[in-house]
């Protein structure tokens, strides 16, 4: 069930996620957490848990990468998820934003 919920969230985020371009940008990974209300709307702002893949070449784009990830969550909300599984999806603990999500 968790896998199916993760897939549903990914499908709703994918059209909203635009990964930054540039040197080593494909190595950047931003991990976000956010909480949802029962209607799928955001309960507060998404937060950055951590970023990986930062190099000297892409350091300047890391902030933009995080901003774009947060924006994708905000644009995708409200999420269309099965209400009967609310306890499983009310908190998205660690969602990974990387180049693969945009493909």
N, CA and C atoms as an extended XYZ file, in Angstrom:
309
Properties=species:S:1:pos:R:3:atomname:S:1:resname:S:1:resid:I:1 pbc="F F F"
N         0.821       -1.188        0.000 N   UNK     1
C         0.000        0.000        0.000 CA  UNK     1
C         0.873        1.263        0.000 C   UNK     1
N         1.945        1.268        0.815 N   UNK     2
C         2.830        2.443        0.853 CA  UNK     2
C         3.425        2.719       -0.527 C   UNK     2
N         3.765        1.670       -1.225 N   UNK     3
C         4.340        1.816       -2.564 CA  UNK     3
C         3.309        2.447       -3.512 C   UNK     3
N         2.072        2.000       -3.410 N   UNK     4
C         1.013        2.550       -4.264 CA  UNK     4
C         0.776        4.028       -3.937 C   UNK     4
N         0.789        4.372       -2.652 N   UNK     5
C         0.603        5.765       -2.256 CA  UNK     5
C         1.762        6.622       -2.740 C   UNK     5
N         2.977        6.111       -2.611 N   UNK     6
C         4.154        6.835       -3.092 CA  UNK     6
C         4.071        7.055       -4.599 C   UNK     6
N         3.616        6.046       -5.320 N   UNK     7
C         3.445        6.169       -6.769 CA  UNK     7
C         2.403        7.218       -7.124 C   UNK     7
N         1.308        7.267       -6.359 N   UNK     8
C         0.252        8.255       -6.611 CA  UNK     8
C         0.775        9.671       -6.362 C   UNK     8
N         1.562        9.835       -5.313 N   UNK     9
C         2.140       11.152       -5.020 CA  UNK     9
C         3.120       11.540       -6.125 C   UNK     9
N         3.959       10.592       -6.541 N   UNK    10
C         4.927       10.858       -7.622 CA  UNK    10
C         4.233       11.295       -8.903 C   UNK    10
N         3.168       10.596       -9.267 N   UNK    11
C         2.437       10.932      -10.502 CA  UNK    11
C         1.867       12.343      -10.449 C   UNK    11
N         1.449       12.786       -9.265 N   UNK    12
C         0.873       14.122       -9.145 CA  UNK    12
C         1.950       15.205       -9.083 C   UNK    12
N         3.140       14.834       -8.605 N   UNK    13
C         4.238       15.796       -8.531 CA  UNK    13
C         4.983       15.952       -9.858 C   UNK    13
N         5.099       14.870      -10.590 N   UNK    14
C         5.936       14.841      -11.804 CA  UNK    14
C         5.663       16.001      -12.765 C   UNK    14
N         4.399       16.300      -13.100 N   UNK    15
C         4.168       17.409      -14.036 CA  UNK    15
C         4.499       18.789      -13.464 C   UNK    15
N         4.636       18.884      -12.164 N   UNK    16
C         4.918       20.168      -11.517 CA  UNK    16
C         6.407       20.372      -11.232 C   UNK    16
N         7.197       19.319      -11.309 N   UNK    17
C         8.619       19.347      -10.948 CA  UNK    17
C         9.471       19.697      -12.158 C   UNK    17
N        10.227       20.775      -12.032 N   UNK    18
C        11.159       21.190      -13.074 CA  UNK    18
C        12.545       21.249      -12.430 C   UNK    18
N        13.385       20.279      -12.768 N   UNK    19
C        14.736       20.242      -12.197 CA  UNK    19
C        15.592       21.325      -12.830 C   UNK    19
N        16.365       22.050      -12.015 N   UNK    20
C        17.264       23.061      -12.575 CA  UNK    20
C        18.297       22.437      -13.516 C   UNK    20
N        18.753       23.226      -14.457 N   UNK    21
C        19.760       22.782      -15.428 CA  UNK    21
C        21.116       23.374      -15.054 C   UNK    21
N        22.182       22.792      -15.600 N   UNK    22
C        23.510       23.347      -15.375 CA  UNK    22
C        24.514       22.270      -15.027 C   UNK    22
N        25.733       22.698      -14.786 N   UNK    23
C        26.831       21.775      -14.490 CA  UNK    23
C        26.517       20.969      -13.230 C   UNK    23
N        26.579       19.659      -13.358 N   UNK    24
C        26.355       18.717      -12.252 CA  UNK    24
C        24.955       18.812      -11.636 C   UNK    24
N        24.029       19.510      -12.276 N   UNK    25
C        22.676       19.655      -11.720 CA  UNK    25
C        21.991       18.296      -11.583 C   UNK    25
N        22.332       17.349      -12.448 N   UNK    26
C        21.709       16.022      -12.380 CA  UNK    26
C        22.107       15.258      -11.119 C   UNK    26
N        23.145       15.707      -10.436 N   UNK    27
C        23.586       15.038       -9.202 CA  UNK    27
C        22.828       15.518       -7.968 C   UNK    27
N        22.148       16.647       -8.078 N   UNK    28
C        21.439       17.215       -6.927 CA  UNK    28
C        20.215       16.388       -6.550 C   UNK    28
N        20.035       16.206       -5.258 N   UNK    29
C        18.871       15.522       -4.705 CA  UNK    29
C        18.387       16.351       -3.520 C   UNK    29
N        17.112       16.676       -3.517 N   UNK    30
C        16.512       17.377       -2.393 CA  UNK    30
C        15.462       16.462       -1.780 C   UNK    30
N        15.536       16.273       -0.470 N   UNK    31
C        14.577       15.446        0.257 CA  UNK    31
C        13.678       16.389        1.053 C   UNK    31
N        12.369       16.271        0.826 N   UNK    32
C        11.397       17.123        1.521 CA  UNK    32
C        10.495       16.303        2.424 C   UNK    32
N         9.916       16.973        3.395 N   UNK    33
C         8.855       16.409        4.223 CA  UNK    33
C         7.705       17.408        4.241 C   UNK    33
N         6.477       16.891        4.288 N   UNK    34
C         5.323       17.765        4.418 CA  UNK    34
C         4.151       16.978        4.996 C   UNK    34
N         3.203       17.715        5.525 N   UNK    35
C         2.001       17.116        6.098 CA  UNK    35
C         0.790       17.546        5.287 C   UNK    35
N        -0.209       16.660        5.273 N   UNK    36
C        -1.415       16.904        4.490 CA  UNK    36
C        -2.654       16.833        5.374 C   UNK    36
N        -3.620       17.640        5.032 N   UNK    37
C        -4.935       17.566        5.661 CA  UNK    37
C        -5.718       16.435        5.013 C   UNK    37
N        -6.816       16.077        5.630 N   UNK    38
C        -7.635       14.959        5.133 CA  UNK    38
C        -8.110       15.185        3.692 C   UNK    38
N        -8.285       16.462        3.283 N   UNK    39
C        -8.736       16.757        1.912 CA  UNK    39
C        -7.586       16.801        0.905 C   UNK    39
N        -6.355       16.474        1.346 N   UNK    40
C        -5.200       16.450        0.451 CA  UNK    40
C        -4.464       17.780        0.355 C   UNK    40
N        -4.998       18.802        1.001 N   UNK    41
C        -4.322       20.103        0.986 CA  UNK    41
C        -3.145       20.090        1.957 C   UNK    41
N        -2.229       21.024        1.747 N   UNK    42
C        -1.048       21.108        2.613 CA  UNK    42
C        -1.428       21.604        4.003 C   UNK    42
N        -0.844       20.965        5.005 N   UNK    43
C        -0.981       21.405        6.395 CA  UNK    43
C         0.357       22.039        6.763 C   UNK    43
N         0.549       23.279        6.364 N   UNK    44
C         1.825       23.949        6.576 CA  UNK    44
C         2.699       23.882        5.339 C   UNK    44
N         3.909       24.387        5.471 N   UNK    45
C         4.839       24.435        4.336 CA  UNK    45
C         5.729       23.195        4.284 C   UNK    45
N         6.035       22.733        3.071 N   UNK    46
C         7.019       21.647        2.939 CA  UNK    46
C         8.376       22.120        3.467 C   UNK    46
N         9.147       21.220        4.033 N   UNK    47
C        10.463       21.561        4.581 CA  UNK    47
C        11.536       20.658        3.983 C   UNK    47
N        12.717       21.237        3.806 N   UNK    48
C        13.867       20.471        3.323 CA  UNK    48
C        14.419       19.648        4.481 C   UNK    48
N        14.526       18.335        4.270 N   UNK    49
C        15.131       17.440        5.252 CA  UNK    49
C        16.644       17.457        5.055 C   UNK    49
N        17.042       17.316        3.774 N   UNK    50
C        18.471       17.373        3.452 CA  UNK    50
C        18.636       17.473        1.938 C   UNK    50
N        19.871       17.794        1.553 N   UNK    51
C        20.246       17.793        0.134 CA  UNK    51
C        21.503       16.951       -0.013 C   UNK    51
N        21.542       16.190       -1.090 N   UNK    52
C        22.695       15.359       -1.412 CA  UNK    52
C        23.184       15.712       -2.807 C   UNK    52
N        24.392       15.270       -3.115 N   UNK    53
C        24.936       15.451       -4.455 CA  UNK    53
C        25.457       16.838       -4.746 C   UNK    53
N        25.692       17.632       -3.711 N   UNK    54
C        26.191       18.994       -3.931 CA  UNK    54
C        27.691       18.946       -4.216 C   UNK    54
N        28.059       19.573       -5.325 N   UNK    55
C        29.462       19.662       -5.724 CA  UNK    55
C        29.828       21.142       -5.859 C   UNK    55
N        31.106       21.434       -6.066 N   UNK    56
C        31.515       22.823       -6.287 CA  UNK    56
C        30.813       23.399       -7.514 C   UNK    56
N        30.606       22.555       -8.535 N   UNK    57
C        30.011       23.025       -9.789 CA  UNK    57
C        28.523       23.342       -9.656 C   UNK    57
N        27.807       22.633       -8.777 N   UNK    58
C        26.355       22.846       -8.700 CA  UNK    58
C        25.901       23.534       -7.404 C   UNK    58
N        26.838       23.903       -6.558 N   UNK    59
C        26.500       24.508       -5.261 CA  UNK    59
C        25.556       25.709       -5.404 C   UNK    59
N        25.776       26.522       -6.425 N   UNK    60
C        24.947       27.705       -6.637 CA  UNK    60
C        23.502       27.339       -6.998 C   UNK    60
N        23.295       26.146       -7.545 N   UNK    61
C        21.953       25.723       -7.949 CA  UNK    61
C        21.214       24.965       -6.853 C   UNK    61
N        21.888       24.606       -5.768 N   UNK    62
C        21.271       23.800       -4.712 CA  UNK    62
C        20.056       24.505       -4.104 C   UNK    62
N        20.165       25.793       -3.855 N   UNK    63
C        19.045       26.544       -3.300 CA  UNK    63
C        17.859       26.560       -4.248 C   UNK    63
N        18.140       26.763       -5.517 N   UNK    64
C        17.073       26.760       -6.536 CA  UNK    64
C        16.421       25.389       -6.624 C   UNK    64
N        17.239       24.331       -6.509 N   UNK    65
C        16.724       22.962       -6.538 CA  UNK    65
C        15.702       22.767       -5.417 C   UNK    65
N        16.048       23.213       -4.213 N   UNK    66
C        15.141       23.092       -3.070 CA  UNK    66
C        13.876       23.926       -3.287 C   UNK    66
N        14.032       25.144       -3.798 N   UNK    67
C        12.880       26.012       -4.064 CA  UNK    67
C        11.932       25.365       -5.070 C   UNK    67
N        12.490       24.771       -6.120 N   UNK    68
C        11.669       24.129       -7.150 CA  UNK    68
C        10.930       22.912       -6.581 C   UNK    68
N        11.581       22.172       -5.692 N   UNK    69
C        10.938       21.013       -5.073 CA  UNK    69
C         9.750       21.468       -4.213 C   UNK    69
N         9.965       22.486       -3.404 N   UNK    70
C         8.890       23.020       -2.559 CA  UNK    70
C         7.750       23.544       -3.428 C   UNK    70
N         8.104       24.243       -4.494 N   UNK    71
C         7.087       24.781       -5.416 CA  UNK    71
C         6.278       23.650       -6.058 C   UNK    71
N         6.925       22.560       -6.420 N   UNK    72
C         6.210       21.432       -7.029 CA  UNK    72
C         5.161       20.872       -6.070 C   UNK    72
N         5.511       20.745       -4.804 N   UNK    73
C         4.555       20.246       -3.807 CA  UNK    73
C         3.390       21.229       -3.680 C   UNK    73
N         3.699       22.497       -3.609 N   UNK    74
C         2.643       23.510       -3.473 CA  UNK    74
C         1.716       23.516       -4.683 C   UNK    74
N         2.277       23.351       -5.873 N   UNK    75
C         1.465       23.347       -7.094 CA  UNK    75
C         0.629       22.073       -7.232 C   UNK    75
N         1.151       20.957       -6.741 N   UNK    76
C         0.451       19.675       -6.867 CA  UNK    76
C        -0.713       19.558       -5.877 C   UNK    76
N        -0.630       20.278       -4.770 N   UNK    77
C        -1.695       20.210       -3.758 CA  UNK    77
C        -2.960       20.897       -4.279 C   UNK    77
N        -4.131       20.408       -3.930 N   UNK    78
C        -4.367       19.282       -3.042 CA  UNK    78
C        -4.141       17.943       -3.757 C   UNK    78
N        -3.541       17.021       -3.033 N   UNK    79
C        -3.269       15.694       -3.571 CA  UNK    79
C        -4.545       14.862       -3.553 C   UNK    79
N        -4.713       14.066       -4.601 N   UNK    80
C        -5.878       13.194       -4.712 CA  UNK    80
C        -5.446       11.804       -4.248 C   UNK    80
N        -5.704       11.509       -2.983 N   UNK    81
C        -5.287       10.244       -2.382 CA  UNK    81
C        -6.485        9.615       -1.672 C   UNK    81
N        -6.501        8.274       -1.541 N   UNK    82
C        -7.658        7.605       -0.938 CA  UNK    82
C        -7.811        7.953        0.547 C   UNK    82
N        -8.962        8.517        0.891 N   UNK    83
C        -9.190        8.985        2.258 CA  UNK    83
C        -9.105        7.861        3.289 C   UNK    83
N        -9.460        6.642        2.893 N   UNK    84
C        -9.430        5.534        3.858 CA  UNK    84
C        -8.015        5.210        4.339 C   UNK    84
N        -7.011        5.686        3.613 N   UNK    85
C        -5.612        5.461        4.016 CA  UNK    85
C        -4.952        6.740        4.532 C   UNK    85
N        -5.758        7.678        4.992 N   UNK    86
C        -5.238        8.970        5.448 CA  UNK    86
C        -4.100        8.817        6.457 C   UNK    86
N        -4.227        7.901        7.397 N   UNK    87
C        -3.173        7.730        8.399 CA  UNK    87
C        -1.828        7.372        7.773 C   UNK    87
N        -1.854        6.734        6.609 N   UNK    88
C        -0.614        6.348        5.925 CA  UNK    88
C        -0.003        7.500        5.131 C   UNK    88
N        -0.827        8.452        4.691 N   UNK    89
C        -0.280        9.539        3.849 CA  UNK    89
C        -0.383       10.928        4.447 C   UNK    89
N        -0.872       11.047        5.676 N   UNK    90
C        -1.027       12.392        6.250 CA  UNK    90
C         0.309       13.091        6.459 C   UNK    90
N         1.380       12.313        6.593 N   UNK    91
C         2.711       12.914        6.695 CA  UNK    91
C         3.622       12.237        5.681 C   UNK    91
N         4.097       12.997        4.740 N   UNK    92
C         5.057       12.495        3.749 CA  UNK    92
C         6.426       12.775        4.353 C   UNK    92
N         7.071       11.718        4.852 N   UNK    93
C         8.270       11.888        5.677 CA  UNK    93
C         9.511       12.285        4.882 C   UNK    93
N         9.828       11.547        3.834 N   UNK    94
C        11.039       11.854        3.062 CA  UNK    94
C        10.776       11.564        1.593 C   UNK    94
N        10.454       12.608        0.858 N   UNK    95
C        10.210       12.441       -0.582 CA  UNK    95
C        11.387       13.006       -1.353 C   UNK    95
N        11.877       12.210       -2.297 N   UNK    96
C        13.107       12.533       -3.040 CA  UNK    96
C        12.795       13.245       -4.362 C   UNK    96
N        13.385       14.426       -4.522 N   UNK    97
C        13.297       15.166       -5.776 CA  UNK    97
C        14.669       15.099       -6.440 C   UNK    97
N        14.709       14.525       -7.636 N   UNK    98
C        15.947       14.424       -8.393 CA  UNK    98
C        15.614       14.454       -9.873 C   UNK    98
N        16.625       14.343      -10.708 N   UNK    99
C        16.415       14.419      -12.154 CA  UNK    99
C        15.466       13.318      -12.642 C   UNK    99
N        15.516       12.120      -12.028 N   UNK   100
C        14.665       11.003      -12.467 CA  UNK   100
C        13.182       11.313      -12.340 C   UNK   100
N        12.803       12.091      -11.323 N   UNK   101
C        11.399       12.410      -11.131 CA  UNK   101
C        10.850       13.235      -12.290 C   UNK   101
N        11.713       14.005      -12.945 N   UNK   102
C        11.250       14.860      -14.051 CA  UNK   102
C        11.246       14.155      -15.401 C   UNK   102
N        11.639       12.902      -15.430 N   UNK   103
C        11.702       12.175      -16.719 CA  UNK   103
C        10.501       11.301      -16.920 C   UNK   103
